[in-house]
Amino acid sequence: MLQTMLLTIVALPLVLGVVASLVARKASRTGWILVAALIPLFAAVVLVGLDGLPAFPPVRAAHKLPYVLLAGGLVFAILAPFVRSRSAALAGFGALISLAVPAWWMGSVILSNSGRKLTVTLILIAIAVVGTIWATLAKSRDTAEQQPVLPQAAFATALSTALVAIFGGYMGMAMFNGALTALFGGYLLVAYIAQLRGNQRAFNLGGLSGFAFAWVAFVGLLATAILAPQASSAALVIAGLTLTLLPLTSTFANRLKLAPALRPLICGLIVAVPAIIAILTAGLQFAG
């Protein structure tokens, strides 16, 4: 049993993350298009590995999550070759639709009967929209000075969400977000090796690939907010800030004069501050 859990939660997603990162190392438009599609699709594969094939048509909210991830990967695959706009309004609208529609489809019954969960879900979606607009504006102003820390932020968000889910009494979402952590970790491992070998753009995410990373991490966060019965509302909201504050943390991290080997690690710690606070918040509420 333990070996099976390690395989599905750690080994399989880690290998898939390595594959996605190797594809990204092509450093071409085709590579970014593939990564934008692969990250959600790999997340769906991991979830099926954990829970088995979902019912069709899906009945329960948890059964709908693999279809959400699969649909996201297909949409990104279709749109990635054509999306070139840096319009902040378009990016914000895309974030709103891509999160609000699946959140309501997955959890309409739950959200209709729980004012607390509905409020947390709406706050998280608003945070994602604002963060997307802010990140797009910052990237449009000065791409060269933006430290690429989005993969680290996705990793930190997934990790904190997994721990919040554990404290919230839902092992299903804890295992899924833990697997997402391993998926992002596999990507980061290859990127870090590439950075050590002299590729200073190893952590860059081009085109829709960055949006795909953030979207998958946020879908995991929203699913936890909807499905986990006792998850800390405050901790979930704070965990969402990890991705939202990317422009601020990127600018701060960029001003640090660090050796290439230390830069991704220190920048990762900086961007993970909200995630760490979220974990502490959930832990304190659980202990209390």
N, C-alpha and C positions, 0 to 999 in steps of 0.2 A: 504494500500500500504506500509506504513512504517513498519507495523507489519510483512508483508511478507518479506520485505527486511531484517529486523532484524533476521527473522527465517532462511533465506537462506544464509545470509552473516556471521552471528554470531552464532546463536544457533545450527544449524545443523553441521557446521564444528567443533564447539567447542566440541560437543558430540562425533563426530567421532574421534577427537584427543584424547579425554579421553579414548575411546575404544582402540585405537592403543596403548596408553601408558599403559593401564591395561594389554594388551596382552604382551607388552615388559617386564612388571614386572615379568613375568614367569622366567626371567633370564636364559632361556635355549636356545639352538640352534634353537629349533622349534619356540620359541617366536620371535627371530630375523628374521627368515625366513618369518614368518607371517607379521611382521612389514614392512619388505622390500617390500612385495606385497601390503599391505593395504594402505600405505601412498599414492602411485600414484592412486590406485583405489578409495580411499576416495576423493582425489582431483578431479577425474573425476566425481564422484557422486555430489560433490559440484557444479561443473561447469554445469552439466546437471540441477541441481536444480535452478541455476541462469538463464540459457539460454534456457532450455528445451532440448528435444532430438534433436541432430544434424541431418542434412540431411544425407541420405546414398544413393549413395556415396556422400561424402562431396564435396561441390563446393567451398565455400569461405574458406579463411585461418582460420577464427575463428571457423568454423565448424569442422576443422581437429584437433583442440586442444584436445577435449575429447578422440578422438581415439588415439592420441599420449600418453596421460596419461594412458588409458586403456592398450595399448600395453606395456608401460613401466612396469605396475604392473604385467602383465602376464610374461614378460621376467624375471623380478626379481624373481617371484615365481618359475620359472623353473630353473634359474641359482643359486639361493641362497643356495640350499642344496649342491652344488658341488664346489662353488668358495671358495677356501682356500688360494690361492696365494696372497703373499704380494709384487708381482713384480710391481715396480713403472712404468715400461714401459707398462705392461699390463693394469694397472689402467688408465694411461694416454690415451692409445688407446681406452679403453672402454668409457672414458669421451668424447673423440673426436667423436666417432661413435654415441653414445647415444644422443648427442646434435646436431651435424652437420646434420645428416640425417633428424630428425624431423623438424629442423629449415628450411632446404631447401624444404622439402615436404610442410610445412605450407606456406612458404612465397616466393617461387621461383619467382613468378610473381612480387611481391612487391620488392624483393631484386634485381631483374634484372633491375628494372626501377628506383632504388634509390641508388645511390652510397653511400650516407650518411648512410642509414640503413644497407647496405651490410657491410660497414666498421665497424659499431658498432657491428653488429652480429658476424663478424669474430674476433673482439677484445674480445668480451665476451666469445666466445668459446675458444680462446687461453688462456684467463685468467683461465677458468675452467680447462683446461688441465694441465696448469702449477701448479695450486693450488692442483689438484688431485695428481700429481706426488710428489709435495713437502710434502703433508700430508701423503702419503704412505711411503715416505722415513723417515719422522719424526716418524711415528708409528713403523716402522721396527727397528729404532735405539733404542727407549726407550718408549715402550708403557706405562709403569707405571707412567711416569712423565707427560704424556699428559693430561691436564685438559679437560674433556669432555664438550666442549662448542658448539658442532655442532648444537644441537637443537636450542640453543639461536641464533646462526648465521643464521639459516634458517628462524627463526621468524623475525629477524631484516631485512634480505634481502627482505622477502615478504612484510613487513610493508613499507619499504622505496620504493619498487617498486610500491606499491599501491598509495603512495602519489605522486611519480614521474608521474604515469599515470594520476592522477587527474590534475596535472599541465600541462600535455601533451594533455589534452582534450579528453581522452578516458575513459569514465566511465565503459565500459565493463571490461577492464583489471584492472581498479581500484577496482571494486567489486570482481573480481576473486582473485586478490592478497590480498585483504582485507580478503576474506574468507580463503585463505591459512594461513594468519596470525592467524586467529581464530583456524584453524586446528592445527597449531604448538603450539598455546597457550594452547589448551586443553591438548596436550601431556606434555607440560612444567608444567602445573598445577599439574598433577598427579605425575610427577617426583619430583617436589619440595616438595610435601607432603611426598613422600617416603623418600626424603633426610632428612627432619625434623624428620622422625621416625627412622633414623639411617642407612638408606641405602646409603652408601657413593658412590656407583656406579650407583645411580639412573639415572644419565644423560648420562651414557655410551650407545653407539650404536654399537652393534656387527655385524660382517659379512657385508652383503650388505645393512643393514638397514641404516647405515650412508650415504652411497652413494645414497640411495633412497631419503633421506631427502634433500640432496644437489641437486640432480637431479631435483626434483619437484620444488624447489625454483628457480633453474636456468631456467627451462622450462618456469615458469611464467615470469621471467626476459626477456628471449629471445622473448617470445610472445609479451610482451609489447614493446620491441625494434622494432619488426616487424610491429605490428598493430597500435600502438599509433601514430597518425599523427604528433604531435608536441612535443613528449617527449624529454627531454633534453638528448642529447647524452652523455655529460660529466657525468651527474648524474647517468645514467644507468651503465656506466662503473665503476664508483666509488661504486655503490651498489654491483656490482659483486665482488669487493675486500673484502666485508664482509666475504664471504666464502673462498676466496683464501688465506687470511691472517691467517687462523685458526692455523697453526703450530706456528706462531709468537705470536699470542695473547694467545694461550694455554700455551706456555712456560712462558710468562710474568705473566699470571694469576696464574700459579702454584706456583710462588715464593711469592705470597702474603699470609701472615699468617692471615687468616680470620676464623671467626666462621662458622660452617657448614651452619647456617641459612643465612648468608650474602654471602657466597662464590658463589652460583649460580647467585645471583643478581649482584654482582660486576663484576664477570666474563662476565655476559651478557652485562653489560654496556661497558666493554672494547672491546668485540668483535663487538659491535654495532657501534663503532666510524666511520668506513667508511659509514655505512648506514645513520648515522646522518649527515655526510658531504654531502652525496648524496641528502638528503632531503633539506638541506640548499641551495645547488647548484641549484636544480630545482626551489626552491622558489624564489631565487634571479633572476634567468633567467626569470621566469614568471613575477615577479614584474617589471623587466626592460623592 
